[in-house]
Every structure is written in structure tokens, then in C-alpha cells.
């Protein structure tokens, strides 16, 4: 019988290389900073209370460190709270622009598009510390280069990643 694992992973696959820098399963937040990433998925979901819509994204880090780690983000884009909705729509617009879509894309078009993300750490006693996407940039934009100013995501302390509804 042929080597089934070689057929799945390839002849040169190595567990040590596949685990990578983070040990293969770390859920600790990544250090704050700018990372290259690929939009792995984007989907529209209903808020917990059922009175709004959010776009949930999964971003896969491609470098310069922590390649393969996932970062999750969600943006409220339809909601009775106009402040939350406005912030979420601006954040989604920034993601679209960073992915190279100055006009409205489909969610499928966002898949596998390279972007750069600035990550921070959000403190939470209930859920533990986690990464928060603070800014999206086009993949070719250099830090300190001729990039647009960071997107104003609203008043300090306002958190649309886990709306209270």
C-alpha cells in the first residue's frame, strides 16, 4: 500500500516545518504591528440580537513573521445604532480599498486578496486578550511611506468587534 500521508502532504512534508514559529497551535495574540495577510474568507452574518448584519473576515498572516496564523475581524454594516454601523461600513470600505476594490466587490472577490493589517491587542477579562485589526492598507504600501493616514475608527474605547446586543 502506498504511503497515504505522502499522497496527502507530498513527499517532502515535514511536521517540524509545518508547525512553524508558533508551535502550531498558539492562540496568544500576535505582537502589535503591521503584517502582510491574505483575506481567507468574508461572510455576512446576522448579529446575535437579529437586528443587524456583520461582515466576518478571516485573515491569514503571510509575514514578515507568524506566517499561517489567523486573525479574525468583524464589522457591523447594518444596524439600528448608526454609530456602530457607520464605523463598520468605514472599516469595510477600508478593507475593500486595501484589497484593490475602489468600487463595491462581491465577497467572493475579496477572497485570497493580499492586504496589510495593523494589529493591536484588545484586553478582555471575559475572553482573554486578542488581536484587533486597527488598520487596513494595500499590500504594496510601505510603513512610513506615502500611504494614506490611518482610518479614524471612532472614539477611543468604542469597540464594534463584539457589539452589546
C-alpha positions as CSV (number, residue, x, y, z in Angstrom):
1,X,0.0,0.0,0.0
2,X,1.4,3.4,-1.0
3,X,2.2,6.0,1.7
4,X,-1.1,7.8,2.2
5,X,0.5,10.7,4.1
6,X,2.9,11.3,1.2
7,X,0.0,11.4,-1.1
8,X,-1.8,13.9,1.0
9,X,1.1,16.2,2.1
10,X,3.7,15.5,-0.5
11,X,7.0,13.6,-0.3
12,X,9.0,16.5,1.3
13,X,6.5,17.4,4.0
14,X,7.9,17.8,7.5
15,X,5.9,18.2,10.7
16,X,8.7,20.4,12.2
17,X,8.4,22.8,9.3
18,X,4.6,22.7,9.2
19,X,4.4,23.7,12.9
20,X,6.3,26.9,12.3
21,X,7.2,29.6,14.8
22,X,4.2,29.5,17.0
23,X,4.3,25.8,17.8
24,X,1.4,25.0,15.5
25,X,-1.4,25.9,17.9
26,X,-0.8,29.1,19.8
27,X,-3.8,31.3,20.4
28,X,-1.8,34.0,22.1
29,X,-2.3,37.4,20.4
30,X,0.3,38.4,17.8
31,X,2.6,41.3,18.9
32,X,1.1,44.7,17.8
33,X,2.4,45.8,14.5
34,X,2.0,45.7,10.7
35,X,1.6,42.3,9.0
36,X,1.2,41.1,5.5
37,X,-2.0,39.0,5.2
38,X,-4.4,37.3,2.7
39,X,-8.1,37.6,3.1
40,X,-9.1,34.0,3.5
41,X,-12.8,34.5,3.8
42,X,-15.5,37.1,4.2
43,X,-19.1,36.4,5.0
44,X,-22.3,38.3,6.0
45,X,-23.8,37.1,9.3
46,X,-26.7,38.3,11.4
47,X,-25.9,39.9,14.7
48,X,-26.8,37.9,17.9
49,X,-29.9,40.1,18.5
50,X,-31.0,39.6,14.9
51,X,-31.3,43.3,14.3
52,X,-28.3,43.8,12.1
53,X,-25.7,42.4,9.8
54,X,-21.9,42.0,10.2
55,X,-19.2,41.0,7.8
56,X,-16.9,38.5,9.4
57,X,-13.4,38.0,7.9
58,X,-10.6,35.6,8.4
59,X,-7.2,36.9,7.6
60,X,-4.2,34.6,7.2
61,X,-0.9,36.2,8.1
62,X,1.8,35.7,5.5
63,X,4.6,37.6,7.0
64,X,7.0,39.1,7.9
65,X,6.6,36.8,10.9
66,X,3.9,34.4,12.2
67,X,3.0,33.1,8.8
68,X,0.0,30.9,8.9
69,X,-1.6,32.4,12.0
70,X,-5.2,33.5,11.6
71,X,-6.7,36.8,12.6
72,X,-10.5,37.3,12.9
73,X,-12.4,40.5,12.4
74,X,-16.0,41.6,12.2
75,X,-17.6,44.8,11.1
76,X,-21.1,45.9,11.8
77,X,-22.5,47.1,8.4
78,X,-26.3,47.2,9.1
79,X,-27.7,48.1,12.5
80,X,-30.1,50.5,14.2
81,X,-27.1,52.0,16.1
82,X,-25.9,54.4,13.4
83,X,-22.6,55.0,15.1
84,X,-21.7,51.3,15.1
85,X,-23.0,50.9,11.6
86,X,-21.0,53.9,10.3
87,X,-17.8,52.7,11.9
88,X,-18.3,49.2,10.5
89,X,-19.1,50.5,7.0
90,X,-15.9,52.7,7.0
91,X,-13.8,49.7,8.2
92,X,-15.3,47.5,5.4
93,X,-14.6,50.3,2.9
94,X,-11.0,50.5,4.1
95,X,-10.7,46.7,3.6
96,X,-12.1,46.9,0.1
97,X,-9.8,49.7,-0.9
98,X,-6.8,47.8,0.6
99,X,-7.8,44.8,-1.4
100,X,-7.8,46.8,-4.6
101,X,-11.5,47.4,-5.0
102,X,-12.4,51.2,-5.1
103,X,-15.9,50.1,-6.2
104,X,-18.1,47.5,-4.4
105,X,-16.8,44.0,-4.8
106,X,-18.6,40.7,-4.1
107,X,-17.5,38.9,-1.0
108,X,-16.1,36.2,-3.3
109,X,-13.8,38.7,-5.0
110,X,-12.2,39.6,-1.7
111,X,-11.0,36.0,-1.1
112,X,-7.3,35.5,-1.4
113,X,-6.6,39.2,-1.9
114,X,-3.3,40.4,-0.2
115,X,-3.5,43.2,2.2
116,X,-1.5,44.7,5.1
117,X,-3.1,44.9,8.6
118,X,-2.0,46.8,11.6
119,X,-2.8,44.7,14.7
120,X,-3.3,45.8,18.2
121,X,-4.2,43.9,21.3
122,X,-7.7,44.2,22.9
123,X,-7.8,43.4,26.6
124,X,-10.8,41.3,27.8
125,X,-11.2,39.7,31.2
126,X,-14.1,37.6,29.8
127,X,-12.5,36.3,26.6
128,X,-8.8,36.8,27.3
129,X,-6.5,39.1,25.3
130,X,-7.0,39.0,21.5
131,X,-5.8,40.8,18.4
132,X,-7.8,43.7,17.0
133,X,-7.4,44.9,13.4
134,X,-6.7,48.6,13.7
135,X,-6.0,49.5,10.1
136,X,-6.0,48.0,6.6
137,X,-3.5,49.0,3.9
138,X,-2.9,48.0,0.3
139,X,-0.3,45.2,0.2
140,X,2.2,47.4,-1.6
141,X,2.1,50.3,0.9
142,X,5.2,50.6,2.9
143,X,5.1,51.6,6.6
144,X,6.3,55.2,6.8
145,X,5.8,55.6,3.0
146,X,3.3,57.6,1.0
147,X,0.3,55.9,2.4
148,X,-3.0,57.4,3.4
149,X,-3.5,58.4,7.0
150,X,-4.9,55.7,9.3
151,X,-8.7,55.3,9.2
152,X,-10.4,57.0,12.1
153,X,-12.3,54.2,13.7
154,X,-14.3,56.3,16.1
155,X,-14.0,57.4,19.7
156,X,-11.4,55.8,22.0
157,X,-12.9,52.8,23.8
158,X,-15.7,52.1,21.2
159,X,-15.5,48.5,20.3
160,X,-17.6,47.3,17.3
161,X,-15.9,43.9,17.3
162,X,-18.3,42.5,19.9
163,X,-21.5,44.7,19.8
164,X,-23.5,44.6,23.0
165,X,-26.7,43.1,21.5
